[in-house]
Amino acid sequence: MSSFTVSARKYRPLKFSEVVGQEHITSTLKNAITLGRVAHAYLFTGPRGVGKTTTARILAKTLNCENLQGSEPCDSCRSCENFKTSQYVDVIEIDAASNRGIDDVRTLRDSVKFAPTYGKYKVYIIDEVHMLTKESFNAFLKTLEEPPPNIIFIFATTEIQKVPITIVSRCQRYDFRRIKVDVIKEQLRFIANSEEVSIDDKTLTLIARRAEGGLRDAESFFDQTVAFCGKIVDYNTVISLLNLIDDQSYFKLTRAILDKEYKVAFELSDEVYKHGWSFNDFLEGYIEHLRNLLTVTATGSDLLLETADEYKSFYKTYASRFSEGDILRMISFITKALYEMKSSQNHRIKFEMTLSFLISLENSSRISELINQLDPSATEGEKKKPIAEKKPEPVDEPVPQAISEKKVFEDKPEIEQTADIHFAYEQIRKRVVYDKSLHLAFGDSLSGTRIRSEFRGEIDIEVPDFHRREMLQGLEGMLSTEFGKVTGKEYRVLFSIAGRMAEEKSADIETYITNSAASQMKNDPYEKAIVEILGGEKIA
């Protein structure tokens, strides 16, 4: 018979000081014990695996400890020893999922009348309390509001919205948080050292991120990898075992966007397909990758990143190659692609086209350079200084940070209302150049476009190619708003690709008018009367 104990149980905290990531709760409970302000009912809520039940057990043990060490249990008295061996009769743990009926609550309510056997308090820990029925909650109200002085209730739940407000209002509520990746990594590193397991920082980061803020899940993944790899845990093996997407794939796509290598889109598509990964998961993961890139670009620091130390230097290098507007446009396009993929028949083709479009995006630094040249208040040196390097630099050599554009956007042209739709469009294009928020959204996407026609509240804008149309379709609402500001009217904006002649559009309009007139003539009551009385027929 194996004597192995899973890490989640073997390294479960026994004192408040050993609970990680929930200091705001443990400090409050310790102060309450020290000051003698212990409540009769507690409600612990939060995600799975963050320490709710563990904290409840520590609180129960501390309240009954015979030799308190400040606000911590001594772990050596008779009460603490009995608690370790699960022989302490004054601490009752109840699973509400299997004891949810009104009869179970009545039994509990009757047992409350009896005093503790050994300790100061009789503590009831009810896990997953939201599973109780409505009748059970109602039967519990009076007992919960006015229990005997030596009775304490501790409720734990992952779904606080299912607990009646009448129960919540009778308890002290404590919200447990998701545990940070760095905190989980440190705990896993402590376990690995204790178990004499060799594991690097990159693999620890991978497991910690996979746990999504739950320490118990992270410890389970750690046990699983050690069972497969043995005492030496390999990064590539963990990737394969947990079927996770390697961060290197995201950096590969970022390099392809900088170097305009379209073949990478199809290489990554084949890689995702062969590994059995989800195309949606890859795109969602790349959004998180871009978020990290945007964080470094905006803050100039990697302190806010939850990633391996090895990758932080890569983010700092790539951050100097993109502007905030470039990253926001990519995130916006991927978000739209994820929505469209739900109705797509072939996810792989949609995935490949999405990556190809990302690689084809041009850097918005070109329009920024033009703005610097047009700005009369800028010095000659500022006009010639580019926003970002055009020529790709080696990955391991960071390029200079982009210069500030604050001066460029100080003077914005005033809005001059007009009924001329073409003049209005020229005003909007000027505002895109001088208004920073509009420039970040549109960049140079309006260059090379023109108004083809305006008919019955619809403005048809001609764009040079398919990619430009895909880019602008996500911004049509914002463009409609700008037309409303300039013209004082509401317009719907449409985009069409250059190549279809304007005469064809006019022909469509004339056909519409002709058909509409013919329909009215056909239903004319006078025409019908003439035909019926004279017995004639309509020739034309």
LOLUMMI-85589 format. One line per 3 residues: their letters; for each residue x, y, z of C-alpha. Coordinates in steps of 0.1 Angstrom, whole numbers, plus 5000, padded with zeros to 4 digits. Example, Ala and Ser with C-alpha at 12.3 -4.5 7.8 and 13.67 -1.06 7.14 Angstrom:
BEGIN
as	5123/4955/5078; 5137/4989/5071 .
***
This chain:
BEGIN
mss	5000/5000/5000; 5015/5033/4989; 5021/5059/5017 .
ftv	5021/5088/4992; 5001/5119/5002; 4992/5145/4976 .
sar	5009/5179/4980; 4976/5197/4987; 4972/5176/5019 .
kyr	5008/5171/5029; 5016/5208/5027; 4982/5222/5039 .
plk	4988/5251/5062; 4984/5245/5100; 4987/5281/5111 .
fse	4975/5315/5099; 5011/5325/5090; 5013/5296/5066 .
vvg	4983/5306/5046; 4996/5323/5014; 4979/5350/4993 .
qeh	4951/5358/5018; 4969/5381/5043; 4939/5405/5044 .
its	4918/5378/5059; 4943/5360/5082; 4954/5394/5097 .
tlk	4918/5403/5105; 4910/5369/5121; 4942/5370/5142 .
nai	4934/5405/5155; 4898/5394/5163; 4912/5365/5184 .
tlg	4937/5388/5202; 4911/5414/5210; 4884/5389/5220 .
rva	4861/5400/5192; 4852/5366/5178; 4819/5366/5159 .
hay	4793/5338/5161; 4791/5332/5123; 4816/5336/5094 .
lft	4810/5333/5057; 4841/5325/5036; 4836/5330/4998 .
gpr	4859/5329/4968; 4872/5308/4939; 4881/5271/4943 .
gvg	4914/5261/4959; 4923/5294/4975; 4922/5284/5012 .
ktt	4886/5288/5025; 4882/5254/5042; 4918/5255/5053 .
tar	4914/5289/5070; 4881/5277/5086; 4900/5247/5101 .
ila	4928/5269/5114; 4903/5292/5130; 4885/5264/5147 .
ktl	4917/5249/5160; 4930/5283/5172; 4897/5290/5191 .
nce	4900/5258/5211; 4938/5258/5216; 4948/5255/5253 .
nlq	4981/5273/5249; 4978/5301/5224; 5011/5316/5210 .
gse	4998/5351/5205; 4971/5345/5180; 4984/5313/5166 .
pcd	4977/5277/5178; 5005/5259/5197; 5002/5226/5178 .
scr	5013/5207/5209; 4984/5208/5234; 4958/5180/5237 .
sce	4933/5199/5217; 4957/5206/5188; 4969/5170/5188 .
nfk	4933/5157/5186; 4926/5181/5158; 4956/5168/5138 .
tsq	4943/5132/5140; 4907/5142/5132; 4895/5130/5167 .
yvd	4883/5163/5179; 4846/5160/5186; 4839/5197/5191 .
vie	4847/5206/5154; 4821/5192/5131; 4826/5194/5093 .
ida	4795/5191/5072; 4792/5188/5034; 4762/5207/5024 .
asn	4760/5190/4990; 4751/5157/5006; 4733/5171/5037 .
rgi	4711/5197/5022; 4676/5187/5033; 4655/5203/5060 .
ddv	4658/5171/5081; 4696/5174/5082; 4693/5211/5093 .
rtl	4669/5201/5120; 4693/5175/5133; 4721/5201/5133 .
rds	4698/5226/5151; 4691/5201/5178; 4728/5193/5183 .
vkf	4736/5230/5188; 4718/5229/5223; 4746/5207/5237 .
apt	4777/5223/5252; 4813/5215/5239; 4828/5183/5252 .
ygk	4864/5194/5257; 4871/5229/5243; 4858/5264/5247 .
ykv	4837/5263/5215; 4818/5239/5194; 4826/5249/5158 .
yii	4804/5239/5128; 4822/5241/5094; 4796/5238/5066 .
dev	4813/5235/5032; 4795/5245/4999; 4767/5260/5019 .
hml	4750/5273/4988; 4739/5237/4981; 4713/5239/5010 .
tke	4677/5241/4999; 4655/5271/5004; 4636/5254/5032 .
sfn	4669/5244/5049; 4681/5280/5049; 4648/5292/5063 .
afl	4649/5266/5091; 4684/5277/5099; 4677/5315/5103 .
ktl	4667/5317/5140; 4695/5294/5151; 4721/5314/5131 .
eep	4709/5347/5144; 4709/5338/5181; 4731/5307/5187 .
ppn	4743/5297/5222; 4774/5316/5233; 4798/5287/5229 .
iif	4787/5279/5193; 4804/5292/5161; 4794/5286/5125 .
ifa	4818/5289/5096; 4803/5287/5061; 4823/5283/5029 .
tte	4810/5287/4994; 4823/5293/4958; 4789/5307/4947 .
iqk	4779/5335/4971; 4751/5347/4948; 4732/5315/4956 .
vpi	4732/5322/4994; 4701/5341/5006; 4708/5376/5017 .
tiv	4691/5367/5050; 4719/5343/5057; 4747/5366/5045 .
src	4735/5395/5067; 4738/5373/5098; 4775/5365/5091 .
qry	4808/5383/5089; 4817/5379/5052; 4853/5374/5040 .
dfr	4861/5374/5003; 4891/5352/4993; 4911/5363/4963 .
rik	4927/5345/4935; 4964/5339/4943; 4990/5357/4923 .
vdv	5012/5337/4899; 5044/5347/4917; 5030/5336/4951 .
ike	5020/5302/4936; 5054/5299/4921; 5071/5304/4954 .
qlr	5049/5278/4971; 5056/5253/4944; 5093/5260/4946 .
fia	5092/5254/4984; 5074/5220/4977; 5099/5211/4950 .
nse	5128/5218/4973; 5112/5198/5001; 5106/5168/4977 .
evs	5141/5172/4961; 5126/5178/4927; 5145/5198/4900 .
idd	5123/5222/4882; 5131/5256/4865; 5114/5289/4868 .
ktl	5098/5287/4833; 5081/5254/4841; 5069/5267/4875 .
tli	5054/5297/4857; 5037/5275/4833; 5020/5254/4860 .
arr	5011/5285/4881; 4994/5302/4852; 4976/5270/4843 .
aeg	4961/5269/4878; 4943/5303/4872; 4948/5315/4907 .
glr	4940/5283/4926; 4969/5269/4947; 4952/5235/4951 .
dae	4950/5231/4913; 4987/5242/4910; 4997/5215/4935 .
sff	4977/5189/4917; 4994/5198/4884; 5028/5197/4901 .
dqt	5021/5162/4914; 5010/5151/4880; 5041/5163/4863 .
vaf	5064/5148/4890; 5046/5115/4885; 5054/5116/4848 .
cgk	5089/5131/4848; 5103/5119/4881; 5127/5140/4901 .
ivd	5138/5161/4870; 5109/5180/4855; 5114/5191/4819 .
ynt	5096/5221/4804; 5088/5205/4770; 5075/5174/4787 .
vis	5051/5195/4809; 5039/5213/4777; 5030/5180/4762 .
lln	5016/5164/4793; 4992/5193/4801; 4986/5201/4764 .
lid	4995/5237/4768; 5005/5263/4742; 5041/5272/4744 .
dqs	5048/5310/4748; 5075/5306/4722; 5048/5303/4696 .
yfk	5034/5337/4705; 5069/5353/4702; 5073/5335/4669 .
ltr	5041/5352/4656; 5053/5386/4669; 5086/5383/4651 .
ail	5067/5374/4619; 5045/5405/4622; 5077/5426/4625 .
dke	5095/5408/4596; 5063/5404/4574; 5068/5366/4571 .
ykv	5035/5353/4559; 5046/5317/4559; 5047/5317/4597 .
afe	5009/5320/4597; 5006/5286/4580; 5034/5271/4600 .
lsd	5016/5280/4632; 4983/5267/4619; 4999/5234/4612 .
evy	5015/5234/4646; 4982/5241/4664; 4964/5214/4643 .
khg	4991/5187/4650; 4992/5193/4687; 4954/5192/4690 .
wsf	4952/5227/4704; 4921/5249/4699; 4924/5277/4674 .
ndf	4903/5299/4697; 4926/5292/4727; 4956/5302/4706 .
leg	4941/5335/4697; 4929/5342/4732; 4964/5334/4745 .
yie	4979/5358/4719; 4956/5385/4732; 4971/5379/4767 .
hlr	5005/5381/4750; 4997/5414/4734; 4983/5426/4768 .
nll	5018/5419/4783; 5034/5438/4754; 5010/5467/4758 .
tvt	5018/5468/4796; 5055/5471/4790; 5050/5497/4762 .
atg	5027/5518/4783; 5046/5516/4816; 5082/5511/4804 .
sdl	5086/5483/4831; 5081/5446/4834; 5070/5446/4870 .
lle	5034/5441/4863; 5040/5410/4841; 5030/5375/4854 .
tad	5054/5355/4833; 5088/5337/4835; 5119/5359/4841 .
eyk	5133/5345/4808; 5104/5361/4788; 5104/5395/4805 .
sfy	5135/5406/4786; 5118/5396/4754; 5088/5417/4761 .
kty	5110/5447/4769; 5128/5443/4735; 5096/5439/4715 .
asr	5078/5467/4733; 5100/5493/4717; 5091/5481/4683 .
fse	5053/5487/4686; 5032/5517/4695; 5002/5515/4718 .
gdi	4980/5522/4687; 4994/5492/4668; 4988/5468/4697 .
lrm	4953/5481/4703; 4944/5476/4667; 4957/5440/4667 .
isf	4938/5432/4699; 4906/5447/4684; 4910/5427/4652 .
itk	4916/5394/4670; 4886/5400/4693; 4864/5405/4662 .
aly	4879/5374/4646; 4871/5353/4677; 4835/5364/4675 .
emk	4833/5356/4638; 4849/5322/4643; 4818/5310/4662 .
ssq	4798/5310/4630; 4827/5299/4607; 4825/5265/4591 .
nhr	4863/5261/4588; 4881/5274/4619; 4915/5266/4604 .
ikf	4911/5288/4573; 4897/5316/4594; 4927/5312/4618 .
emt	4952/5314/4589; 4935/5345/4574; 4935/5362/4608 .
lsf	4972/5356/4613; 4979/5367/4577; 4961/5399/4582 .
lis	4980/5406/4615; 5013/5401/4596; 5001/5425/4568 .
len	4994/5453/4592; 5016/5484/4586; 5032/5502/4615 .
ssr	5014/5534/4623; 5047/5552/4629; 5046/5565/4593 .
ise	5016/5587/4600; 5032/5598/4633; 5063/5609/4614 .
lin	5041/5629/4590; 5024/5646/4620; 5058/5656/4634 .
qld	5067/5672/4600; 5034/5691/4599; 5036/5704/4634 .
psa	5048/5740/4632; 5059/5741/4669; 5082/5712/4666 .
teg	5120/5717/4662; 5139/5705/4631; 5154/5677/4652 .
ekk	5120/5665/4664; 5106/5666/4628; 5133/5643/4615 .
kpi	5132/5619/4645; 5111/5588/4638; 5085/5574/4662 .
aek	5098/5539/4658; 5126/5522/4639; 5115/5510/4605 .
kpe	5143/5485/4601; 5140/5455/4623; 5167/5452/4650 .
pvd	5181/5419/4664; 5158/5405/4692; 5185/5407/4718 .
epv	5193/5444/4712; 5165/5467/4724; 5158/5497/4702 .
pqa	5151/5533/4715; 5117/5540/4730; 5093/5560/4709 .
ise	5093/5598/4714; 5063/5615/4730; 5035/5627/4708 .
kkv	5019/5649/4735; 5030/5682/4718; 5015/5671/4685 .
fed	4979/5667/4698; 4978/5699/4718; 4960/5720/4691 .
kpe	4929/5703/4677; 4909/5718/4649; 4874/5730/4659 .
ieq	4844/5712/4645; 4827/5732/4617; 4793/5718/4609 .
tad	4784/5715/4572; 4759/5698/4549; 4785/5689/4523 .
ihf	4792/5653/4529; 4826/5654/4511; 4838/5685/4530 .
aye	4826/5668/4562; 4848/5637/4554; 4878/5660/4549 .
qir	4872/5675/4583; 4870/5641/4599; 4903/5630/4583 .
krv	4920/5662/4596; 4906/5654/4631; 4921/5619/4629 .
vyd	4955/5635/4624; 4953/5659/4653; 4930/5641/4678 .
ksl	4951/5616/4697; 4921/5593/4706; 4910/5592/4670 .
hla	4945/5587/4658; 4951/5557/4681; 4919/5541/4667 .
fgd	4922/5548/4630; 4959/5554/4624; 4964/5558/4587 .
sls	4935/5536/4577; 4915/5564/4561; 4943/5573/4537 .
gtr	4935/5563/4501; 4897/5562/4508; 4870/5584/4493 .
irs	4832/5588/4495; 4817/5570/4466; 4781/5580/4472 .
efr	4755/5592/4497; 4719/5580/4494; 4690/5579/4519 .
gei	4712/5582/4551; 4739/5558/4539; 4774/5568/4531 .
die	4794/5545/4508; 4831/5548/4514; 4855/5533/4488 .
vpd	4886/5515/4502; 4915/5503/4483; 4916/5466/4493 .
fhr	4900/5438/4514; 4923/5442/4544; 4915/5479/4547 .
rem	4878/5472/4547; 4882/5445/4574; 4901/5470/4595 .
lqg	4875/5498/4591; 4844/5477/4596; 4852/5474/4633 .
leg	4853/5512/4635; 4822/5520/4615; 4802/5530/4646 .
mls	4829/5556/4656; 4830/5569/4621; 4792/5573/4620 .
tef	4795/5593/4653; 4821/5616/4637; 4798/5622/4607 .
gkv	4770/5631/4631; 4792/5657/4649; 4802/5674/4616 .
tgk	4769/5672/4597; 4743/5672/4625; 4726/5642/4609 .
eyr	4727/5604/4615; 4744/5584/4588; 4751/5547/4584 .
vlf	4786/5541/4570; 4793/5513/4545; 4826/5502/4530 .
sia	4831/5488/4495; 4863/5477/4477; 4876/5498/4448 .
grm	4869/5482/4414; 4831/5483/4412; 4823/5514/4391 .
aee	4802/5542/4405; 4779/5539/4375; 4769/5505/4387 .
ksa	4758/5520/4420; 4738/5547/4402; 4722/5520/4381 .
die	4711/5502/4412; 4696/5533/4426; 4678/5540/4392 .
tyi	4665/5505/4392; 4652/5508/4427; 4633/5541/4418 .
tns	4620/5526/4385; 4607/5494/4402; 4592/5515/4430 .
aas	4573/5537/4405; 4562/5507/4385; 4548/5491/4416 .
qmk	4528/5522/4424; 4514/5524/4388; 4504/5488/4389 .
ndp	4483/5494/4420; 4468/5527/4408; 4429/5526/4414 .
yek	4421/5549/4384; 4441/5527/4360; 4423/5496/4373 .
aiv	4389/5513/4368; 4397/5524/4332; 4408/5489/4323 .
eil	4377/5472/4338; 4351/5498/4323; 4365/5501/4288 .
gge	4377/5465/4286; 4412/5475/4275; 4446/5463/4286 .
kia	4478/5482/4296; 4505/5482/4269; 4532/5503/4286 .
***
